[in-house]
Structures are given as structure tokens and as C-alpha cells.
């Protein structure tokens, strides 16, 4: 999983493809990678719809609490992961555009 931050450091993005695995294993690996990079993750709920699993979680950053969204989408023998975390108001404003662009980038590569 590769992580990115926007220049002001408020938005955190992670993307990855877990090869030859299932969604449960990819989810566990992604959550561990996030926790190792940014701190403990507190999963609040999980929802599966149209083959995509979405987890919402809390993430305590040194300056404020973040809300995170982890999307897990199987694709053949692989699993695509997109993760976004930010303060609640920023996340609400950006999540839909970033997730759509992220999954579209997987389709191109």
C-alpha cells in the first residue's frame, strides 16, 4: 500500500493492490499498514454493497481526530484498496471525488 498526503497534511490517501488474496486478508493487511503508518484504527462500521466493502473508522492524529474510509474491491484474483482519512468536514467534501478517481486509475493500469 502506498500512502500520500496533501501539501497541508490534512488529507491522507492510501492505495494498493493486494495480489492473489481475498478481501478479508487484504483488509487485515491494509488496516495493519495504516496503523503502522498513522496510528491505531478504530473500525466503527462495515457495509458491503455491489461487491465493494466500505469500512468507516476513527484515527487519532496528534492534532485532531480523523475519520477514515477504507474501500475494498475484489478484482479477479486481486483486491483493490483505497483509503482516505481527514477531519470529518474535509472527508465529507472530498471522499466521493477521490474514491471515484482512485478506482478509475485502477481500471486504466
C-alpha positions as CSV (number, residue, x, y, z in Angstrom):
1,X,0.0,0.0,0.0
2,X,1.3,3.4,-0.9
3,X,0.4,6.5,1.1
4,X,0.1,10.1,0.1
5,X,-0.6,13.4,2.0
6,X,-1.8,16.7,0.5
7,X,0.5,19.7,1.0
8,X,-1.2,21.0,4.1
9,X,-1.1,17.5,5.7
10,X,-4.9,17.3,6.3
11,X,-5.8,14.6,3.9
12,X,-4.3,11.2,3.9
13,X,-4.7,8.8,1.0
14,X,-3.6,5.2,0.5
15,X,-3.9,2.9,-2.5
16,X,-2.8,-0.6,-3.2
17,X,-3.5,-3.8,-5.0
18,X,-3.2,-7.0,-2.9
19,X,-2.3,-9.8,-5.3
20,X,-3.6,-13.4,-5.2
21,X,-5.6,-12.9,-2.0
22,X,-9.1,-12.5,-0.7
23,X,-10.9,-9.4,0.7
24,X,-10.6,-10.4,4.3
25,X,-6.8,-10.9,4.1
26,X,-6.4,-7.7,2.1
27,X,-8.5,-5.8,4.7
28,X,-6.4,-7.1,7.6
29,X,-3.2,-6.2,5.8
30,X,-4.4,-2.7,4.8
31,X,-5.5,-1.9,8.4
32,X,-2.2,-3.0,9.7
33,X,-0.3,-0.8,7.2
34,X,-2.5,2.2,8.1
35,X,-1.9,1.6,11.8
36,X,1.8,1.2,11.3
37,X,2.0,4.5,9.4
38,X,-0.5,6.7,11.2
39,X,-1.6,5.1,14.5
40,X,-4.4,2.9,15.8
41,X,-7.5,2.5,13.7
42,X,-10.9,2.1,15.4
43,X,-13.3,0.5,13.0
44,X,-16.8,1.9,13.6
45,X,-18.9,0.0,10.9
46,X,-18.6,-2.0,7.8
47,X,-21.0,-2.1,4.8
48,X,-20.9,-4.2,1.7
49,X,-22.7,-3.1,-1.4
50,X,-22.3,-4.1,-5.1
51,X,-19.2,-6.1,-4.3
52,X,-17.4,-3.3,-2.6
53,X,-16.8,-3.3,1.2
54,X,-16.6,0.0,3.0
55,X,-15.2,0.5,6.5
56,X,-15.6,3.7,8.4
57,X,-13.1,4.2,11.2
58,X,-11.6,6.7,13.6
59,X,-8.0,7.7,13.5
60,X,-6.4,9.8,16.3
61,X,-3.8,12.1,14.9
62,X,-1.6,14.3,17.1
63,X,-3.6,17.5,16.4
64,X,-7.2,16.2,15.9
65,X,-9.4,13.2,15.4
66,X,-9.8,12.0,11.8
67,X,-12.5,9.9,10.1
68,X,-11.3,7.3,7.6
69,X,-12.9,5.3,4.9
70,X,-11.4,2.1,3.6
71,X,-12.9,0.7,0.4
72,X,-12.1,-2.9,-0.6
73,X,-13.0,-4.1,-4.1
74,X,-12.1,-7.6,-5.4
75,X,-10.9,-7.7,-9.0
76,X,-10.2,-11.2,-10.2
77,X,-7.5,-12.8,-8.1
78,X,-6.6,-9.4,-6.7
79,X,-8.1,-6.9,-4.3
80,X,-8.0,-3.2,-4.8
81,X,-7.9,-0.9,-1.7
82,X,-8.4,2.8,-1.5
83,X,-8.2,4.6,1.9
84,X,-8.9,8.2,2.7
85,X,-8.7,9.9,6.1
86,X,-9.2,13.5,7.1
87,X,-11.0,15.7,9.6
88,X,-14.8,15.0,9.3
89,X,-15.7,18.1,7.4
90,X,-12.9,17.7,4.9
91,X,-13.6,14.0,4.4
92,X,-17.3,14.7,3.6
93,X,-16.4,17.3,1.0
94,X,-13.8,15.1,-0.8
95,X,-14.5,11.4,-0.4
96,X,-16.7,10.8,-3.4
97,X,-14.4,12.5,-5.9
98,X,-11.2,10.9,-4.6
99,X,-12.7,7.4,-4.4
100,X,-14.1,7.6,-8.0
101,X,-10.8,8.9,-9.4
102,X,-8.9,6.2,-7.4
103,X,-11.0,3.3,-8.8
104,X,-10.8,4.8,-12.3
105,X,-7.0,4.8,-12.0
106,X,-7.0,1.1,-11.3
107,X,-9.1,0.5,-14.4
108,X,-6.5,2.3,-16.6
109,X,-3.5,0.4,-15.2
